[in-house]
Amino acid sequence: MPSKERESSEDRVDRCVVGIDGLDNILNGGIPRGNTVLITGSVGTGKTSLCLEFLVHGALYGESSLYISVTESTDKLLKNIIPYDFFEEKLVKDGRLHFLDIPVIYDRLGLDKPEFGYEEIHILVDAIVEVVKELRIKRLVVDSITSVSYRLKSEEIIREFVLRLGSVLSGLGCTTLLVAEIAPSYERYSTYGVEEAIADGIIVMGNLERRGDLLRTLQVVKMRGTMHSRAKYVLDLTTTGVLLVPLLKGGSVAAGGA
């Protein structure tokens, strides 16, 4: 495709602006709306912080946003959240920022089996979609898809769950981030290798040791619907939000921002 036509096509993409300047620049303006994106990495790489900032900015932009916590109670999560300068309690009170613990959904649906089959995951997807419709959610985070997958019987059922959830939410114009947990030395982007093949996008977060310091890193490996940088960036968590700085060849960090 000629460059002018490609630029025109990019301009027409309806984007979900993340609100993190460096990441929006990497993605040429934001995540294509309706995409399902895997946010993957090992413990302590900033996955939850990035996802929460994505939701808070969405709420500030007037988009109803929802965080579904699978393992940690949202009360504990909110106590430990970085005290962002831009976070406002009224976002929650006004119904623009929502938090939901998935065990509550399990209890309501009577999903008490240690393992879920096709019937259970269809029930679960339908319940999540119902919440999204009722609250008119435009930004959703599931933290983590790995923890949900522990209860699924096979890779085929994991595939069905992610495909079905992503497809329906995309049709509703909802942009979804699925958090995936992997070991630092893992050669795949998700525990089962299924999630990464289905997702529209993959953002890898990691740790990099340089001169005795442990740096957090971020790299967009894949994002359907937009051109994007595949360079690795150093990530810093601050009260003003996530900051990204290019990681230069040789491991040094650029002086300017992304």
C-alpha positions as CSV (number, residue, x, y, z in Angstrom):
1,M,0.0,0.0,0.0
2,P,1.4,3.4,-0.9
3,S,2.5,5.5,2.1
4,K,-0.2,8.2,1.6
5,E,-3.0,5.6,1.4
6,R,-1.6,3.8,4.5
7,E,-1.5,7.1,6.4
8,S,-5.1,7.8,5.3
9,S,-6.2,4.4,6.5
10,E,-4.4,4.9,9.8
11,D,-6.2,8.3,10.3
12,R,-9.6,6.6,9.9
13,V,-9.0,4.0,12.6
14,D,-11.2,4.6,15.7
15,R,-8.8,4.6,18.5
16,C,-9.0,4.1,22.3
17,V,-6.5,6.6,23.6
18,V,-4.6,4.9,26.4
19,G,-3.8,8.2,28.1
20,I,-0.1,7.2,28.5
21,D,1.7,9.5,26.1
22,G,4.6,7.3,25.4
23,L,2.4,4.2,24.7
24,D,-0.1,6.2,22.5
25,N,2.9,7.4,20.5
26,I,4.2,3.9,20.1
27,L,0.7,2.8,18.9
28,N,0.4,5.7,16.5
29,G,-2.5,7.3,18.4
30,G,-3.8,4.5,20.7
31,I,-5.3,1.0,20.6
32,P,-7.7,0.4,17.8
33,R,-11.1,0.4,19.5
34,G,-12.6,-3.0,20.2
35,N,-9.2,-4.8,20.2
36,T,-8.5,-7.4,22.8
37,V,-4.9,-6.9,24.1
38,L,-2.8,-9.2,26.2
39,I,-0.7,-7.4,28.8
40,T,1.9,-10.0,29.7
41,G,4.9,-10.2,32.0
42,S,6.3,-11.6,35.2
43,V,5.6,-10.4,38.7
44,G,6.5,-6.8,39.5
45,T,6.7,-5.5,36.0
46,G,3.9,-3.0,36.3
47,K,1.1,-4.8,34.5
48,T,-1.7,-3.9,37.0
49,S,-0.5,-0.2,37.3
50,L,-0.6,0.2,33.5
51,C,-4.0,-1.3,33.3
52,L,-5.4,0.8,36.1
53,E,-4.1,4.0,34.5
54,F,-5.7,2.9,31.2
55,L,-9.1,2.7,33.0
56,V,-8.7,5.9,35.0
57,H,-7.9,7.9,31.9
58,G,-10.9,6.4,30.2
59,A,-13.1,7.4,33.1
60,L,-11.6,10.9,32.9
61,Y,-12.4,11.0,29.2
62,G,-16.1,10.1,30.0
63,E,-15.8,6.4,29.1
64,S,-17.3,4.0,31.6
65,S,-14.5,1.6,32.6
66,L,-14.4,-1.7,34.5
67,Y,-11.7,-3.6,36.3
68,I,-12.5,-7.3,37.0
69,S,-10.1,-8.7,39.6
70,V,-9.7,-12.5,39.7
71,T,-7.3,-13.1,42.6
72,E,-6.9,-9.9,44.7
73,S,-9.9,-8.1,46.3
74,T,-10.4,-4.7,44.8
75,D,-10.4,-3.2,48.3
76,K,-6.9,-4.4,48.8
77,L,-5.9,-3.3,45.3
78,L,-7.1,0.2,45.8
79,K,-5.3,0.5,49.1
80,N,-2.0,-0.4,47.4
81,I,-2.5,1.6,44.2
82,I,0.0,4.2,43.4
83,P,-1.4,7.6,44.5
84,Y,-1.8,9.0,41.0
85,D,-2.1,12.8,40.9
86,F,-4.9,12.5,38.4
87,F,-7.0,9.9,40.2
88,E,-10.3,11.3,41.5
89,E,-12.6,9.4,44.0
90,K,-15.6,10.9,42.3
91,L,-14.8,8.7,39.2
92,V,-16.0,5.7,41.3
93,K,-18.8,7.6,43.0
94,D,-20.1,8.9,39.7
95,G,-20.2,5.5,38.1
96,R,-17.5,6.0,35.5
97,L,-14.9,3.7,37.1
98,H,-16.1,0.3,38.3
99,F,-14.5,-2.6,40.2
100,L,-15.7,-6.1,40.4
101,D,-14.3,-9.2,42.0
102,I,-14.8,-12.3,39.9
103,P,-15.5,-14.6,42.9
104,V,-18.6,-12.5,43.4
105,I,-19.7,-13.4,39.8
106,Y,-18.9,-17.1,40.4
107,D,-21.1,-17.0,43.6
108,R,-24.0,-15.3,41.8
109,L,-23.9,-17.8,39.0
110,G,-23.4,-20.9,41.2
111,L,-20.1,-21.7,39.5
112,D,-18.5,-23.7,42.3
113,K,-16.8,-26.4,40.2
114,P,-13.0,-26.6,40.5
115,E,-12.9,-27.0,36.7
116,F,-15.1,-25.3,34.0
117,G,-16.3,-26.8,30.8
118,Y,-17.9,-25.2,27.7
119,E,-21.2,-24.7,29.5
120,E,-19.6,-22.9,32.5
121,I,-17.5,-20.6,30.3
122,H,-20.5,-19.6,28.2
123,I,-22.4,-18.8,31.3
124,L,-19.4,-16.7,32.6
125,V,-18.9,-14.9,29.3
126,D,-22.6,-14.1,29.1
127,A,-22.5,-12.7,32.7
128,I,-19.5,-10.5,31.9
129,V,-21.1,-9.2,28.7
130,E,-24.3,-8.4,30.6
131,V,-22.4,-6.3,33.1
132,V,-20.6,-4.5,30.2
133,K,-24.0,-3.8,28.5
134,E,-25.7,-2.7,31.7
135,L,-22.9,-0.3,32.7
136,R,-22.1,0.7,29.1
137,I,-18.5,-0.2,29.6
138,K,-16.0,1.0,26.9
139,R,-12.8,-0.1,28.7
140,L,-12.4,-3.5,30.4
141,V,-9.5,-5.1,32.3
142,V,-9.5,-8.7,33.4
143,D,-6.6,-9.3,35.9
144,S,-5.7,-12.0,35.3
145,I,-6.8,-14.2,32.4
146,T,-4.1,-16.7,33.7
147,S,-6.0,-17.1,36.9
148,V,-9.3,-17.7,35.1
149,S,-7.6,-20.2,32.8
150,Y,-6.5,-22.3,35.8
151,R,-10.1,-23.5,36.1
152,L,-10.5,-24.3,32.4
153,K,-10.2,-27.9,31.4
154,S,-8.2,-27.7,28.2
155,E,-6.5,-25.3,25.7
156,E,-9.6,-25.7,23.5
157,I,-11.8,-24.3,26.3
158,I,-9.3,-21.4,26.9
159,R,-9.4,-20.6,23.2
160,E,-13.2,-20.7,23.2
161,F,-13.4,-18.4,26.3
162,V,-11.0,-15.8,24.9
163,L,-12.4,-15.9,21.4
164,R,-16.0,-15.6,22.6
165,L,-15.4,-12.9,25.1
166,G,-13.2,-10.8,22.7
167,S,-15.6,-11.2,19.8
168,V,-18.7,-10.1,21.7
169,L,-16.9,-7.2,23.5
170,S,-15.4,-6.0,20.2
171,G,-18.9,-5.9,18.7
172,L,-20.0,-3.6,21.7
173,G,-17.0,-1.3,21.0
174,C,-15.3,-2.3,24.2
175,T,-11.5,-2.3,24.3
176,T,-10.2,-5.1,26.6
177,L,-6.9,-5.7,28.3
178,L,-6.3,-9.2,29.5
179,V,-3.4,-9.5,32.0
180,A,-1.3,-12.7,31.6
181,E,1.3,-13.9,34.1
182,I,4.4,-15.6,32.9
183,A,7.8,-16.6,34.5
184,P,10.7,-14.4,33.7
185,S,12.4,-17.0,31.6
186,Y,9.3,-18.1,29.7
187,E,9.7,-18.3,25.9
188,R,5.9,-17.8,25.3
189,Y,3.8,-14.7,25.9
190,S,1.2,-16.6,27.9
191,T,1.1,-19.6,30.2
192,Y,-0.8,-21.8,27.7
193,G,0.3,-20.2,24.4
194,V,-3.4,-20.0,23.4
195,E,-4.1,-16.5,24.5
196,E,-1.3,-14.9,22.5
197,A,-2.5,-16.5,19.3
198,I,-6.0,-15.1,19.6
199,A,-5.4,-11.6,21.0
200,D,-5.4,-8.6,18.7
201,G,-2.4,-7.2,20.5
202,I,0.4,-8.2,22.8
203,I,2.3,-5.8,25.1
204,V,5.2,-7.5,26.9
205,M,6.4,-6.1,30.2
206,G,9.6,-7.3,31.8
207,N,12.6,-6.7,34.1
208,L,16.0,-5.9,32.8
209,E,19.1,-5.7,35.0
210,R,21.5,-2.9,34.0
211,R,24.6,-1.9,36.1
212,G,23.0,-3.3,39.3
213,D,19.6,-1.7,38.7
214,L,16.4,-3.6,37.8
215,L,14.6,-1.7,35.1
216,R,11.0,-2.3,34.1
217,T,10.6,-2.6,30.3
218,L,7.7,-2.5,27.8
219,Q,7.5,-3.7,24.2
220,V,4.5,-3.8,21.8
221,V,5.0,-7.1,20.0
222,K,1.7,-7.1,18.0
223,M,-1.3,-4.8,17.5
224,R,-3.8,-5.4,14.8
225,G,-5.2,-2.4,13.0
226,T,-2.3,0.0,13.4
227,M,1.3,0.6,12.6
228,H,3.5,0.6,15.8
229,S,7.0,0.6,17.1
230,R,8.4,-2.7,18.2
231,A,11.3,-1.1,20.1
232,K,11.8,-1.8,23.8
233,Y,11.2,1.0,26.3
234,V,12.1,1.5,29.9
235,L,9.0,2.0,32.1
236,D,8.9,4.1,35.2
237,L,5.9,4.2,37.6
238,T,5.4,7.6,39.1
239,T,2.5,9.6,40.8
240,T,2.0,11.4,37.4
241,G,1.5,8.0,35.7
242,V,3.5,5.6,33.6
243,L,6.5,7.1,31.9
244,L,8.3,5.5,29.0
245,V,11.8,6.2,27.7
246,P,13.4,4.4,24.7
247,L,16.0,1.7,25.6
248,L,18.9,2.3,23.2
249,K,21.0,-0.5,21.7
250,G,23.6,-1.6,24.2
251,G,21.1,-1.2,27.1
252,S,21.5,2.5,27.7
253,V,18.5,4.7,28.2
254,A,17.7,7.7,26.0
255,A,17.5,11.1,27.7
256,G,14.2,12.1,26.1
257,G,10.7,10.6,26.4
258,A,9.0,8.3,23.9
